[in-house]
Amino acid sequence: MAEIMDNLLGFLPPGGVFIGGAGVAILILAFQFLNKWLHHILKLPWMQEENQRKRKQLEQNANNQQKSN
């Protein structure tokens, strides 16, 4: 049984490779989180969806008032 396990586990790379891979994955996820956070924080007011909806509504109201005059 031990020989079978050795044969199966012999194809796996050393443990340091797995630890390095996990470290790189954590680093990638951290940079992704930082990027999303900075994108959200530095978003200009006109880029926000709520402000775009308000602007469209104001434009429609202005157009309606011009048509009625």
C-alpha positions, 0 to 999 in steps of 0.5 A: 500500500505504501508503494502505491501511495509513493507512486501516486504522490511521486508525481506531485511537486514539492510542498514549496511549490504549493505554498508559492502558488497560494502566495501568488494567488493571495497577492493577485486577489489583494491587487484585484481588491485594491484596484476595485476599491480605488476605482470606486473611491476615485470615481468622478460624480458624473460616472456614477449611475445615480447621477446619470439617472438624475441628469437624464430626468432633468434633461427630460423635464427641461425638454418637456418644459420647452415643448409646453412653452 
